[in-house]
């Protein structure tokens, strides 16, 4: 069984959609292919696809994610 992380929905950053978005979290909080749900919103699983540097705070990263179901771009 694969571990599924849980993140606070308040970690969403910038423009987001139903199927995709960015999380602003400390460096190392996730990595590419980390699967997660938002706390208090069980059932919908997302997957981190990219990790980007956050220039305003070197200790944080932007984690780009996609929903894992019903997403035409999910690979």
N, C-alpha and C positions, 0 to 999 in steps of 0.2 A: 504494500500500500504506500502511496506517495504522500509525503507530508504536505499539508496545505497551511500556509501561513495566514495570519489574520492582521489586517491593518485598519487603523482608524479612518473612517471616511473623510475626516477633516484633513488628512494628508494629501487629498487631491489638490492639484496645483494647476492653475491656468484653465484654459479651455478644455472641457471634457465632453464626452458623449456617452450614450448608453453602452457602447461597445468598446470604447477606448478612452485613454486619458493619460495623465502623468501623476505620479506620486512624488512628493518632496519629502525625502526621508534621509536619515544619517547614512553616510557611506557605510556599505556592508550590510545594510538592513535587508537587502535582497540581491539577487543576481539574475542574469539571463536565465529564463525558463523557470524561475520561482513561480509557483502557483499559489494564489491567495484568494481570500474572500474579504469583504469589508465587514468589520465588527457590527453586529446587529442586523446584518443582511445576508443570512445564510442562503445557500442554494445557487448563487451565481458565482462561478469561479473565473478568475482572470489569470493571465500569464504575462510575466515581464518579458519584453522583447528587446529593449535597449536600455542601457544605463549611460546617462550623460552627466558631464560635469556641470555643477551649478556655480557659475562665476561669482555670484553675490556672497556665497558662503562655501569655502573650499571643503568644509566638513560634511556637506550635504550633496546628494545626487538627485537627479530627476530620473525616475524609473518610468519608462513608457510601457503601457500595458494594453492588452486586448482581451476581450471576453473570450472564453474558450468554447462556448457553444453558440450556434446560430450566427457565426461571424464569417462572412465570405473570405476574409483575409487571413483567417487562422490556418496556420500550416502545421 
